[in-house]
Amino acid sequence: MAKGLTLSQQAMVVIAIPIVFQLCILYLLTTKNDEVAQAAQNVAREREKVDWGNKVGTEAYNVVTTLVITLQNDLSFDESFDEDVEKLQKDARRLKRLLSQEPVRVRHLEKDMETIGKLIDLARYARGRMQEEYPPNSEPRKKVHKQIRVYINELEQSLTFVDQEQRDKLAQSSSDETRSRQAVQSLSVWLPVSYVGLLFVFVYGWFIFRISRPLAIISDNSTRLAGQQPLNEPLAGSDELSMLDLAFHEMAETLRKAWRKQRAIKEHARDMIFSLDGKGVFVDVGDASNLLIGYAPEDLVGSRLVNVVFDQDKTYTSQQLSRMSGAASEAEFETRLVSKKGKIIDALLSCRWVDDRLFVVAHDITERKEAQRLRKEVVQMVSHDLRSPLTAIRGVFEMINEGMIGKLNDKGRELLARADSSAHLMLVLVNDLLDIERIESGTLQLNKQDIKLSDVFDRVVQTTATTAQRRGIKFQSVHNDLIVHADPDRLVQVLINLVSNAVKFSPADGKITLAASRLNQAVEITVADEGRGIPPDMLAHIFDRFKQVESSDAKKGTGLGLAICKALVELHGGEIRAESEVGRGSWFSFRLPA
């Protein structure tokens, strides 16, 4: 069968061939039936040539002959036989009336008809009830058949109504009819059997070759894939099963690539990758276990994770593993592991439950923990060893500036102003660093309450008014008596940072606008200036730490103000954004819950 055909097309061909064969069988049977009908017509024509006397004899002979044929071929008496008997009886009565003046022939006719009647009754009995009452070749059956033979012999000797020539013709026609019927009967039996046999062989062969065999190959490929063995050659052809096998090969190649990548990651990753069962027992361990805790993978498989966990963290680790068992989402937690040499290692465990296993990636965070510890020490040092002296220094500068120690000339006052400005910038930097540390560590607590924006705007304007007045900058406030739920001190801190930046970069005699408007369940606060603006390529990074638009801006600030604004707004559950047009100004806006 053509390989270019699909399975549905091949199935149509398989169905079409038996149908054509069946049509041929029907044609042959029809032809044979026509032959049988033709033979019957010949017999009828021969009977029409005889006179009434021969007609009765012929009908009687036909009945007897049909009876004999039926018994010989083990057939059943059909309706046509009953009709022949009835017709014979009818014609015999007519013949009897015609022979009413010939008592001898009447008696002979009556005797023959009586014999025929007995023969028919006996034959019906032989083909009917006797078959149910007696087994084949039994004595009663033999007696019945013998009696039938006797009746037939009597009829053969007494039926003399047909002359020899007519008898020969009738015998020949009957013989032809019998052979035709037998031929039709044989064809009716063997042709369907042959058709069914051919259909079975053809369909079974097609099923084995085009369906069963490819399915067996695909099934074997699935077993080979599970065992990571080479697959069989792809099936030839373009039918559905061939396409399925081709897709299976492509899927297998994709899986092999994924396995190779997974194996490479597991073998060469610096993080320890492993899987646990529901009881926390190692099922599979990557080679990085040697690097992280000094144990070979085979040393860990079969043992429990808590066996390599620091004693004080075992309970916590067991609780976390139990919580993650069966969970669909990813989760992570920190714990401390103990290496083979007894070294304590801080580790971050990223976990995900898949099917019946917990897949874990253990990342060494010992250096990060040490860095956090050092950062805390630095922050403490900055807080105690820098901020206090800087505050004292500024106090001394203020005393000198007020003349409490003596008067300064113009040069001295200029130097004193520069020193005070530097000390102030350093103090701002220290405070900003402390704020960033508290926000990141989560120790900064917000005191949220409902506050009027008008009060907040007034505090911000009062705080920055002195610097703004020196440059002739004016404030415009639009608040509409809105109320927000926020920490008032931190909100003021955010706005002072934004307004201070606006004052620094606004032209002399410029204007700064503080506006607020309600948006659904939030309030949007905007600080707008008429300064130089921010280049488009800098807008995406304007809230990063130590990010300055120009290098000269470092003299005006620490580069942490906007980063602190962003962190404080997000800590309130809001968001902040910046818009700008170079040469026309900038707009900073953020949203807070109403």
ZINOR-V727981 format. One record per run of one state. SS is the DSSP state (h for helix, s for strand, l for the rest). FROM is the first residue (numbers start at 1). LEN is the number of residues. If there is no record, write none. Layout:
BEGIN
SS;FROM;LEN + SS;FROM;LEN
END
This chain:
BEGIN
l;1;6 + h;7;42 + l;49;3 + h;52;21 + l;73;6 + h;79;20 + l;99;4 + h;103;25 + l;128;1 + h;129;5 + l;134;5 + h;139;20 + l;159;5 + h;164;63 + l;227;13 + h;240;29 + l;269;3 + s;272;5 + l;277;4 + s;281;5 + l;286;3 + h;289;4 + l;293;4 + h;297;4 + l;301;3 + s;304;1 + h;305;4 + s;309;1 + l;310;1 + h;311;14 + l;325;6 + s;331;8 + l;339;5 + s;344;11 + l;355;2 + s;357;8 + l;365;1 + h;366;36 + l;402;8 + h;410;32 + l;442;6 + s;448;5 + h;453;18 + l;471;3 + s;474;5 + l;479;4 + s;483;5 + h;488;18 + l;506;5 + s;511;9 + l;520;2 + s;522;7 + l;529;7 + h;536;4 + l;540;11 + h;551;5 + l;556;5 + h;561;11 + l;572;3 + s;575;7 + l;582;3 + s;585;9 + l;594;1
END
